[in-house]
């Protein structure tokens, strides 16, 4: 550590000398091979302190050792500044020993390329021991690494952790980093994302914790972009942006132009990396096999002939020849020219601004000036923030019309700014809008125009719900000169005072209006049932009702013009929120766009039930810090928010620990009907349309707008995602035309049609759309000849095991532009089953047709038909091949890894993810959302392949079935449970009857019964793999419906 302190002291002296040298001076810097590459925020700096952007190629050294000398030279000639080398630690392939690693590094240096070394044996593995074996290899190779910190980056393990999750990945890499650093290795470390490198959400969720474990703070992260992470342009940008939002350093460590299950948006990967200053390394020079030979960049090892893929990488517009820069450690490059010295030698807190800022061109006539002056901002920070009149500010969003537009004048990086429209209290949420047009004015400044269509395409048209507007930088830096809204021809000019530039810091909230508009009369509160703890800072006490996905409370810090001093946040303090309503619906968001973490969503570490029935959620220091980090001095705001439930907020406090400093200004803790110092401001209700007035409006599939069918998932961006068979939504309105945006997950753009999801849209009970999801977003229109009552039903026809379906914006022309949920039906039933319940192959009466999602149709199953017969809302939880004690198996080998009892408590069993990379199979289901009156179990057909009339296994099945009934009863305490079997055989029906009898004897619960279906008949048709036809399902529904009516008294 002493050596490091001396080095930093030296660098500081050099920096000071540069600052005070004449403006035309420069300093020559030799490579510091002891310190080497190092991470600084989101950038990778070389040993000279210069930013280094990788433009590289992967080479499979360990399989083609005798070709590496030729290949390394050829890749350098192609323009690569980096080569990622596949090595083996001997676990799976022949080990690359120390002498060979030293030779590879020497060859890379001779060819002026940075070497990235990775262990390939851990690919897709899931145990920490396999990762640590890769770390042990680099410890063994440390003599090749130490002294080459300026030339070698250690990519610990290729694509370790093949699962789509973050926790194992995080803990494993924390242990691996410790092992490597304890060995004295100081090279920059590179960490591949989970999910075979294609799950960047692991970086977004847990990357900061991994980075924080590196005592040298010298770790970067890598995403591999094939069909699941790079299958479309929007997917590429979203994944890169999600990592960028963490502030961590990233690279695209592998990518191709297509892969096994689909296309890859390689052009976007290259162009967006170039735009954002992010490195990339294409896979791979040569030697691919096993059906992916199309990923060879070169037709021969010497590179005398390139493939089309290779030509794109080497000679494309954003390829190596155009964008690759040799690392300065090989060129002895100079430090960039020092800035001119300022008029004062005193350090300034904020960027210097002249008293008379440069005069920009006059804004267009009819424009409203929102800012004029000079305001500088660097990567991922706010330049300007405006609060709307709705939320107590001065910006009147009603001026935004179809023929108006925003203009932004600035200098700096041309493509480095965006506008963010925020409307957490009822609108779209958080919409990032970029400009479709940018020009240079006579002053040499950029002027970007943000049109109405630019905004509406991302945010929508709910400007009455707008809370705040931010001018933000992206990955570059700008100096803002002016910000205007140019009103349309018919638009009156509003009198809005511009923000002046004499104080360049403008992150404080505009002053609140004297009479903040409250959307409903506050409830006069009594003393909260939970007294405020001594030493607590109370932000709110009273009674505030909040629906799903709304902000209950917003607290601004002193840094951003509020009253809360985050200096009181210490390791022994915690936030406490008392409320009633949906127990698990609460979350707190920590926001620090002006230089901190960004947007951190925090779930409570503990929720307790109070004596009066209310809940108190606790957010302790460790829980908050894991999500947000420790930069509380950069905190701008805290939001208390619901997820997809609703609550009545009673109190919000921060309970200070013994380590907290004294707080000089405590907000009042007295309950009052008056707004608190931080008033809770909701949207002013928009003007009610006149009776019969038609209006076009867009909505999301929230529970306020639609009836939700089955187990579904709502993303943070208000997209409703469907995994389960026949899950969906239903809504109604009085009007005519409309449209629905259908969203695809990572499998939508893949080549395999069998894995794509099938869905249907019904309008007034008529099938309008029956389609496969093959796009990340596609809009389906429906038009009626005249106005009337319209009912729209959207359901997923295929099962949960593979692709999912998303529902985005719903746009209708209706009375008042409104839609509403359809009424609940008379009854509620849950169905639990296997491929029969999924409708496996029901549209293909060819027993050899093979499994395809395109031939599944949940609307033709006995379950769906039974619900219709009984006028019941339903939920279907089913997976092909699944069982209770064993899934379908051959040769009597037990297959119990993914049996139904393991996934009944989750949203769905699926090996896919929703559009935001959330796994249905790893997300708990909230059983309070749908409490059925009856539960129907139709399982056992697949178990019979394992049990096979063996007495011991029959007893095992009975025990497992009894345990499953208990599991169902715990979640559905009042439901009648129907245990059924028989459509494709009734081998285990006697054991089901035995299980029901044993369960009743053990528990005394008599609300459980059994029923045997009639076996399918050849004369009724047989479908794929001997599955039942729709005719057989209709007969089964009739029998089940009659029995349920008898038992239930319906």
N, C-alpha and C positions, 0 to 999 in steps of 0.2 A: 504493500500500500504506500510506503514512503516513496518508492520509485514512481508510482503513478502520480502522487501529489507533486513531486518535482517536475514531472513531465507537464502537468497541467499549469503549474506555475510558469514554466518556460513558455508554453503556448500563450498564456495570458500576457506575458511580457511582449512576445512577438506581436500579438494582436494590438497591444497599446502602441508599440512602435509604428505599426502600419497605420494606425489611426492618425498619428501625429506627423507622418511623413507627407511630403508634397503629393498632390493628387496624381501626378504622373509616375509615381514610384511604384515598384513592385518588389516582392521578396521571392527569391528562389528557394523552393522547399524540396529537400531530398526525402525519399521514402523512409519512413520510420518503420523498419521491419520488426521492431519489438512490439510496437503498439498495433500496427496493421489496420485492417478493415475494422470499422466500428459503426454502430448504429446511432443515428441522431434523429430522434423522433421517427418520422416515416421514411427517412432517407438513409441510404447506405453510403458512408463516406470512406474513401480509401485512405491509405497511410499519409497522404499529403493533405488530408482534410477536404478533398474535392468530392463532390457527389459522383457516384458511380452507378450507372444504369446498365444492368446486364442485358446483353443481346447475344444469346448463346445457343448451343446445340447440345443435346444429350448424346453420349456415346456409350455403347454397351461393352465396355472394356472386358469385364470378367468372362464374357462368352467368346470374345474375339481378341484375345490377348496379343496374338501375333499380327493383328492389323492396326493396333493402336498408334504406332509410330507414324504410319501412313495417314491414318485418319486425323490425328491431331494437327498435322501440318496442313492437311486439306481443309479442315474446318477453319483454321486461321486464315488461309487464303480466301475462303468464302466470306470472310468479314466478321466472324465471331470474335467477341472479346472475352467470352467465357465458355468453358466446356464443363458439363456435368458428367462425371465419370461413374459408371456402375461398377461397384466393388463387391466382393463377397468375403464374409468373415469365416467361411468354411462350413457353415451350418447346412446350406443347401447346395452350394457349388464349390469348386476348388478355390481355396483361400488365396487372396492376394496378399503376399507377404510384405514386410517392411521395405525390402530392397526394390520391389516392383512399384510400390507407392512412391518412394523417393524418385524413382526414374520417371514416373508419370508427371510428378510435380516439376521436375527439371525440364521435361519436354514442353510442358505448358508454358513455363517461364521463357524458355528459348523462343517460343512462338508468340509471346506477348499475349497470353490468354490467362485469365484467372481460372483456377481449378476449383470446382465444387465437387467434393467427394461424398458419395452416399453408399450405404450398405443396403443391398437389394434383398438380402435373405429375409428381412422382417416384413416384406410386402404383404399387406392384408392380415398380418398376424394380430392377435388381440390380447396376448398376455404381456404383462410388464416385463417378465423375465426375457422374452424374446427381444423386446426393445433394449433392455439393459445389456443383452449380449452384443447388440450393435454398438452401444456406448463403450463396452469393454474393448471392442475391436479398436476403436479410435484411441483409447488409452494405451493399448498395445502399440499403436502407430505414432505415439506422441513425438518420437524422435524425428519423424518426418514433418510434423506439424509445427513444433516449437521452432521459432526462427523464420517460419514462413507465414506468419500472421498477415503479412501484406499481400500474399499471393494465393492463399488457400482458405476456402470456406467449408465448414464441416456440416453437411446435410445428414444428420445423425442416422436416420433410417428412412428408406423409401416407403411411403404410403403405409406406415404402421398404423394399426387400429382400423380394420376394415368395416367397423360398425359406424352407423350414422348417429353418433352421440359425442358428448364433450367431456364427461366426467372422467372416464377411463383414460382418455387421451391426455387430459390435463395432468392427472396424477402421475401417469407414466412418464411424461416428458419432464415434469418437475424432478423426478428421481434421476432421469438420465442426465439432465443438465448438471445436477449436483455431482454425479459421478465424474463427468468430464472436467468440470471446473476444479474439483478436488485433486485431480491429477495434474493441475498446473497448465492445462490447455486453455489458451486465451483467444483462439481464433473465433471469428464470428460464427455463430451456430445458425443453422437453417432447420426449421421444423415444418414438415409436411402436414397438411390438414388431415383430419380423420376421414373415414369413408373412402378409403383408397385414394386419398388426396383430394377428393371431390366434394368435401363437406366443409366449405369455408365458414359455415355457421359455428363450427367448433372454435375457429380463431376468433370470430366475433364475440362468442360467449365467454371463452376461457383463455383467449390469447394473452390478455393482460396479466392474468395470474401466472401463466407460464413465463412470460417476460419478466415479471417481478421476482421470480425465483432465481434468475441469473444474476449473481453478485456483480458481474461486469456489465450488466445491462446491454448485452451485445448479442441479441438474438433477433432473427428475422423469421418471417413465416412464408410458406409456399402453398399455393393452390395448384392442383393439376386439373386442367380444363379439357375434359372430353365431353361426352354427351350429357352427363349429369350435372356438370358445373358450367359448361360452356356451350350448351345446345342451341342457344339463340342469342341475338344481340342484347336483348334486355336482360337475359340471365347473366351474361358476361358482365355487363355494367353493374347490375345489382350486386353480384358477388364481389367484384372489385371494390365497389363503394362501401359494402358492409364491413369489409376489413379496413378500408381507409378511414371509416368513421371512428375506429378505435384508436387511430393515431399510430398504429404499429407499422413497421417496415414490412413490405410484402414483395413477392415476386411470383410470376407464373412459372412454376418449376418444370412443368411439362404441358404440352398441348399438341393436338393433331388437327387435321382438317376434317376427319370423320373418325368414328370408332364403332365398335361392335353393334351398339344399340341406337346409333343415330348420327346425324350430322353434327359438326362443331362449327361455331361461328368464328373461324380463325381470323378472318379479316378484321372483325371487331376486336378480338383479343389484341391483335397487333396495333391497330389504330388507337384503341383506348389506352393501351399501355403507353404508347408514344405520347398521347395527349396528357396523361396523368404522371408521366415520368416514372413508370414502373417497369422493371425488368421482365424479360421473358426468355425461356429456353425451349426450343422446339424439340419434339421427339420424332425421330432420332436419325443419326447420320446414315446408318445402314445396318442390316442384319435382322430386321424384323421377320417373323415367321408366324405360323399358326393362323393364317387368314388375315393378318394385319400387315402384310408386306407393303400395302399402299402407304404406310407411314415412313418408308425409306426416303430420305432426302436426296441421297446420291445413288446412282446406278452402279458405281464402282467405288472402292475404298479411297481412291485418289481424288475423287470428285471431278473427274474429267467430263462427266455427264450427270446432269441433275434430273430428278423426276419433276413432274409438274408441281408437286408439293415442295420440293427443294427449291425450285425456281421462284416460287412465291416467297419462301423464307429468305432466300439470298438476294433476289433482285426485285422483290415487290416494293410498292410505294412506302411501306413501313417495315421493309425488310432490313437485313444486316447491312447491305451496301449503303443504304440511305441513312440509317439511324445509329449504327454501332460506332462507339468511340472507344479507342484503346485506353485502358486504365492508365492514369497518369504516373503510376509507379514504374511503368515501363518506358515512359517518355521523358521523365524528369521535368514534368510540366510545372509552370509557375502558378503561384497563387494568383487568383484574379485581382485585377487592379483595385487598390484601396479607394474607398470613397473620399471625396474632398473633405477637408476638415471643416467643422462647423465654426460659427462665430464665437461660440463659448466652449471652454474646456470642461465646464461643469456637465456631469451626466444629466440627461433629461429623463423624466419619468415617461413622457409620451413623445411620439415623433414630432420633430420641429415643424411648425406650420408658420409660414410667413403671415404677417398681419394683413397683407393684401394678396389673397390667393389668386392664381391665374384665372382670368375671366374666360369662362367657357362660352361657346356660342349661345346666343339667346334661344330660349326654349320656344317651341312653336306656339302660335297664338292659341288661346283657349287652353293653355296648359296650367297645371297646378304644380308648383315647385315644392318638393318634399325635402330636398336637401341641396345646399350649394356650399362649396368650400373645398377642403382637401382632407380626406380621411383615408389613412393607410391601414391595410389589414393583410395578414399573411394567411397561410394555408388553414382551411377549415375553421375560420372564425367569422364572427359577424362584423360587417362594416357598418350597418345601419339597421335599426329596429324601429318599426312604427306600430303603435297600438291603435286599434280602431275605436271609433266612437262607442260602438257596442260594448267595448271592454274598458271604457273610461278614458280613452285617448282622444286624439284630434283628427285622425284619418277617417274620412267618411267613405266607406266602401261602396256606397250607393252610386258614386260617380262612375264606377266601372261599367262600361257598356260595350256592346258589340263593335262599335266603330271607334272606340278609344284604345289607347295603348300606353305602356310605360316606356320611358327612355332612360338609359343609364349611360352616363359619360364617365370614362375612367381611363387611366393609363395602367401599364403593367402587362400581365399575361392576358392575351386576348380572350381565351376561353376559360378564364378562371373564376367567373362569377355566375351566380344563380340567384333567383328569387325564391324564397320559401313562404308559402301560404299556410298559416296555422289556424286550425279551427277545432281544437279539442272539445269545445263545449257545444258540439252539435253538428259540425260540418265534416269535411273529408278527413281531416287529421293533419298530416304533415306532408305537403305536396311540394316537391322540388321542381322548379320551372326554369328551363334554359331558353336562351334567345334563339329565334329562327333567322335573325337578320342582324348583321353587324357591319358597320362602316367606319371609315376614318374621316374625321372632320378636318377643317383647315388648320386647327391648332395641333394636329397630329395625334389627337386623342381618339380612342375608340368610342363609338356611340352604338349601343345595342338597343334594339327594339323588341319589346315583349308584347306580342299582340294578344287580343282577346282569345283567339283560338289556341295560342300557345298555352295560355293559362287553363282554359276550360278542358283541354285534352288531358291535363294532369290533375287539376284541382276540382273541376266541375264548376257549376255556376251558382253555388250557394254563397254568394258574397255577403248576404245578410248574416251568415254564420261566422264570418271571418273575424278572428281575434287579433292576430298580429301578422305583420309582413316584415320579412327580414331580407336585406341584401347581404349575401354571404359570398365568401370566397370558397372555391373548391380546393383543388390541390396546388394552386398557384398563389400569387399575391397581386393586389391591385391598389391603386390610389383613386378613390372615388372623388369625382369632381362635381357631379350634379345628378339628381334623381328627380324625374318629373312624371306626372301622369298627364297625357294629352287627351283631353276630353273629346267626345264625339261632337258632330255638328249640332245635335239637338241638346247637348249636355251643358247646363249652366256651370260656370266656373265657381268652384267652391273656395271659400276663404280659409285656407289652411296655412298656418305660419310655417315657413321652411325651417329646418334645423340649421342653425348657423355653425360655422366651422371654427370659430376662435378656440373653442375647447374641442379638440379632436375626439375626445372620448364621449361617445353618444350611446353607450349601452344602457344608460339608465332608462327606466320606464317614464313615458310622458306622465304628466300630472293626471291624477284621476279626476273625473268630473265630480262636482260637489254632491250631486245626487246620483250615485250609481244606479243603473237600471237593474232591478231585481226581477227575475222572470215570474216569481210567485211570491205571495205574502209569506214572510218568514213565520215559522211556527214559534209562538211564545214558549220559551223553554223553561223547564224547572231545573233545579240543581241537578247536574248529571249524576247518574247512578254510581259512577266511579269517581270518587273525589280526586282532584288534581294532586299528584304526588308532590311532596315538598321538593323544592329544587327543580321543578318542572317549568318549562316555558310553554304557555298555552297559546296555540295558534287559533283554535276555534273551540267553542263549547255552545251547544244549542241543539238544533234539530234541522238537518238538511237532507232532503231526499234526493237520491241520485240514481239514474237509470244506467243501463249497461253502456260501457265505453264512454262515460262522461267524466269530466274532472270535477271532483267534489270540492277541492280546495287548492289554491295556488299561493305559494309563499315565495316572495322575492327576498334575496339576501341584501345585505348592506352594499355589497359590491355593485348590485344592480338596482339601487335606489330604494330597497325595502328596509325592513326593520330587523330581520333575523341575522344574527352574527354567527356564521358557521364555525367560528373559532371555539364555540362551546362544545363542538362534536369531539368527543374523546372515546378512548377504547372502553371505558366503563359506563358510557351513556347509551341511550337508546331512544328511538321514536316509538310512541304508543298511540294507536288509533282505536277509539271505541265506537262501535256501530252495531246496528241490527240489520237483518236481511240475509243475503247469501253469504255464507261463512267464508268461502274460499275465493271471493270475487275481488279482494282488495289488492292493489299494488301501489307503490310509490315510485315516481320518476324523478331522477336527479338530473338536472339539465345544466350544461356548462359549455355552450357553443362558443363562448368567447375565449377559448384556449384550453379548456379542460377535457374531460372524458367524452363529452358529447351528450348522448341521450341514454341513460342507464335505467333499465326497468328492474325494480327490486321487489321481490315477493317476501312476505314476512317469514321470519324463522320460527315464529310461534304464534298460534291463535288460541286463546283460552276463552272459555265460556264463563261469564259472570253470574252472580246469584240472581240477577234480574232477567237473565236470558240473553243479554247483549253479549257481544264479543269484544275482546281487546286483542288487536294484532300488534306484535312487537317486532321492530326492525332494529336488531342490534348492530354494533359497530362492524363486526366481522361480515355480517350479511350484506350490509350496505357497501363496505369496502371491496368485497369480492366482485360486485357488479360495477361499482363506480370508480374505485381507486381511492387514493388518499389525498387528492388535490382539492380539499374542501375550500381552500382559499380562492379557487377558481369557480366555485359553485354560483350559478345565477338564480336558479329557481328550483323549487320542489313542488311537485304536483301529487296530490292524493287522488287516486283514480280508481274507478271500478273496471273490471274486465268485462265478462259477459253475464254478470249478475247485476242485482240492484241492491242498494243499501240505504239506510238512514244514518247519516253521520251524526255522532253525538259529541265527540271531542277529539282533538288532535294535539299532542304534546310532544315536546322533547324533554326527556328526563335526564338532567345533567348528572354526570358522574363526579366523583371527588376531585378528578383531575381538571375539571372544567374551570376556566377563568370566570371571575365575577362578571355578571351581565348587568349592564347599567340600565337598560331600558327593557323591562319585562312587559310584554303585551298584557292587557287586562285579562283576568281569568273569570270575571263576573259574566254570567250568561246574560244576554241581552237580545232584544229584537232589533237593535240597531246594528248596522254593518260594523264588523271589526275593522281594525286598522288596515288589514288586508281584506277588503270586502270581497265576498264571493259574488262575482258578477257573471250572470248568465245572459244568454242571448235574448234580446228583445223579441217577443213573438212577432213573426212577420205578419204583415197585414193580411187578414183573412180574405180570401177571394170571395167575390160575390156569388150567391147561389147560382149554380149552373155554369159558372165561368170555367172554360177549359184552359188548362195550363200544362206545358211540357216541363217535366222535372225529372231529375235522376235521384236514385236512392240506392242504399246498400241493403243487403239481406240481413238486417238486424232483427231482433225479436220484436221490436216495435213496428216493423214494416211487414214482416212475413211470419207465417206459421212454419216452424222448423219441424221437419219430419226425420225422426231417427236421431242417431248420434252423429253430430257434425262438429265442425271446428271453425271458430271465427278468428281470423288473423288480426294482428295489430293494425293492419291497414283496411279493416272492415271487409275483407273477402271471406265469404262463407265457403268452406271446403267440405266435400263429401267423400267418404271412403266406403261406407257400408252399402250393401245391396239395398236398393229402393229408398235410400236416404235422400233428402232433398228439402225443398221449400214449397210453399203455396201462398198465394196472395190474391187479392181481388181489388178491383177499382171500377169506377163508373167512367167510361171513356171509350176510346177506340184504339189507336195505334200504340205500339210499344216495342221495346227491344230488350234483350238480355245479353250481357257479356259473359261468355263461358271461358274459363281459364284452364290452362293445362299445366301439369306439373313437369318434372324433369323427363318423364317418359313420353310426353306428348309428341316431341319432335324426333323420337327414336325411330329406327327402321323397322322394328318388330311390331306389326299390327296386333299380334296376339296380346301384347302387354298394354295397349292403349285402352283408355276408359270409354265405355259406351254410356250414353245418357239420352233422355227424352224430355221434350217440352210439350205439354198439353195445354191447349187454350180452349176453355169452355168444354172440357172433357174430350176434345178431339186432338188426336196426335198431330202435332205440327212439325216436330223435329225428332228424328231418330238418327243419331250421328255418333261417330267416334271422335274423340278429342285428339286432334293432330296439330294444334297450334297452341302457343302460349296464351293467346287471346283471340277470340273471334266473337263477333256480335251477330245475334240472330234477331231478325225483325218479325213482327206480326202486325197485321193491319186488318181491321174489321170494316165492313161496309158502312156501318153507322155506329153511333154511340150507344152504349148499353152497359150492363153489368158484365164485367170480364173477370174470369177466374183463370189464373195461370198456375200450372203445377210443373215443377222441374224435378226430376229424380234421376239418380244414377242407376243404370240398368245392370251394369257389371258388378262383380264382387270386389271386396276390399283388398285381396291379396296383392294386387298389382297397382295400376295407376289410379290416381284420385282426380276429382273434378272440382274446379272452383267456380263460384258465381261472383262476378264483379258488379258492375253498375247495372241497375235496372232503370230504364227510362220509359216513361209513359206519358201520354197526353190524356189527362183525366180532369175531373172536377177538382180544382185546387191543386192539381199536380200530385195528388196524394195516392198512395197505395196503403192497404191495410191487411193484416193477417186474416185468413179465412177462419170462421168459427171452429172451435174444437168440436170433435165428433162426440158421440154419446159415450163411447168406451175407449179404453187404452190397453193395448196388448203388446208384449215384447215376444219376439220369436228368436230362438237360439238354435242354430243348425249348421249343417254341412253343405255339400255341393247341391243337394236336393233343394235346400232353402235358397241357395244362390241362383237357381235356374240354370245350372250348368248345361250347356249345349242344347238348351230347350228350343232353339230356332234351327236346329239341324238334325233331322231324323235320319242320320247316317251314323251308325255306331262306330265307324272308323274315321269320323270327321276330325277328331283331335280337339284338344282344348283351345278355345279362342274366347277372348272377352267379347268379340263381335257376335257370338252366338249365345251369350248369356242374356237373360231378360228377367229381372226380378219381379216385373209386373205380371208375369205369367205363372208365378209360383203359388202353391197352396197357401203360403203365408200371406201374401198380398191379397189373394182372393178371399181368404177368411176374414181379414180386416174389413174388406168391402162388404162382405155378407153381414157382418155384425156391426156396421157403422162405427168402426173403431179407428182411432189414430194408432199408429204402430211404430215399432222400432225393430229392425232386423239386424241381428248380429250373427253372421255366418261366414264360413270359409270352406272352400273345397278341400276335401281330404282330411278334415280335422276330426278329432275324437275326444273322448273324456280321459281315457287312460293311455291310449295310443292313437296316433294318426294312421292313415292308410299305410300299410307296409307290405313288403313281400318276404317270403320265406319265414314268416313268423317273427321277424326281428322287431323288437319294440321301438317305436318312434314317438317319444314323449317330449321332445324339445319344445314344440309349439302347440301343445294341446289346449283346448278351449278354456279350462280353468285358469291357465296362466295369462290369458288375454281378455277374460270376461270383464275385468275391472278397467280396461283401457278403451280408448275410443274405438279401435279396430285392430285386428291383426293385419298388418301390411308390411311388405318389404320396400314399399315406396314411401315418399314423404309428401306433405302438402307443399304449396308453392313457396312458403317461407322456410322450408327445410325442417319443419316440425314433423316428428315421426308419430303417426297414429298409434303405433304399437307401443310407444313409450310415453304416451300422454294419458294420464288418468281421466276417466270419465266421471262427470259430476252426476250422480244418480238422482239428485234432487230435481234435475231438469225434466225427467220423465219417470214418473212413478206409475207403473202399469197396474191395472186391476187383475191382469192375468199374464202369466209367463208360460210360453209353450217351448219345451225342449224337444228337439228332434235330432238326437245324437245316438250313436251306437253302431251305425252301418260300417264306419271305418274301423272302429274298435274290433269288430268281428274278425278282421284280417289278422289281428294279433292274437286274440283270445282263442279262436279256432277250436272251440269246444273243449279246451283244456280246463279241468276243474279248478286248478290253482289260479289260473288266469281269470276264470269266471268270477271267483271270489274277489280277486284284485279289482276287477271291473265294478263289482257291486260296491266295494269300499270307496272307490274313487267317485262313483255316481252319488253315493250318500253325501260325501264331502262336498260335491258340487251343488247339490240341493241346498246344503247349509250355506254355502257361499252366496247362492242366489237369494236365499231367505234373508240373509244379513243385509243385502242391498235393497230388497223389496219386501219389507216386513208385512205388508197387508195383501200381497198378491196371491191369488190361487195359482198353483203350479201344476201344469199338465205335462206329464212325461210320456212321450210318444215314440213310436218306431214302426217300421214295416213296409214302407213304400218300395224299397229296394231289397227287402228281406228282413225277417224278424228273428234272426238267430239269437239275439241277446234280449228279446222282449221279456222272456221269463226272468232274467236277471234284473231288468228294469222294474218289474213288478216286485221282486224281492227287495230291491233298493228302496222303493217307496215304502214298503212295509217296515223295513229296518229303520228308516228315517223317522217314521211316525212313532215307532216303539221307543226310539232313543229320545225324541224331543216332545212327544205328545201333540205335535202339530198335525192336524188332520186336514189342513187346507192344501193337500197334495194328492193328485190322482194320476192314473195312467190310462192310456188308450192306444190300441193297436190299429194302425192304418191297414187298409186292404193292399195287398201286393199288386204292383203294376201288371197289366195284361198286354201281351204282344199285340192284340187286336186294337189297343188304344194308341199304338205307336211307341217306338223306342228311339231315344235320341243318343247323342254322342256318348260312347263308353257305357252304354246300357242305362243311361239316365232317363227319368220319366218325362213323358211328353206333357204339353199343356193340358191335354184332355185328362190325363192321369192326375195332374195337379188340381184340376177343377173338381174331380170326384173326391180327391182327398180333402179339399177345402169344404166340400159339402158335408162330409162325415165329421170333420173336426168342428165345423160351425154348429152342427146339430148337437154334438156332445157338449160343447162349451155353453150353449144356450141352456141346456138341461142343468148342468152343474152350477152355472152362475145365476140362473134365474132371469136371464135376459129375454 
